[in-house]
Amino acid sequence: MPNDQVDHTPPEESSTQLHGVKYSLPEILEELKTERTSSVFAKEMLDQLEISKIFTERKKARERHSTA
């Protein structure tokens, strides 16, 4: 998606000028639509929920032990 005009020189050799990168909005929106409907995206959302459950359970267990 980004233009081929990316500066790959190391930071110590590059100038202080900033270069913008343009993305195509329709391409980004299509990619987002595809990601949201794919099973990989759904699995990532489930993984996030499971991870948050683990931390919530551990926090509650620690609170119970510290107050006992």
Beta strands, then each sheet from edge to edge (+ up, - down):
end
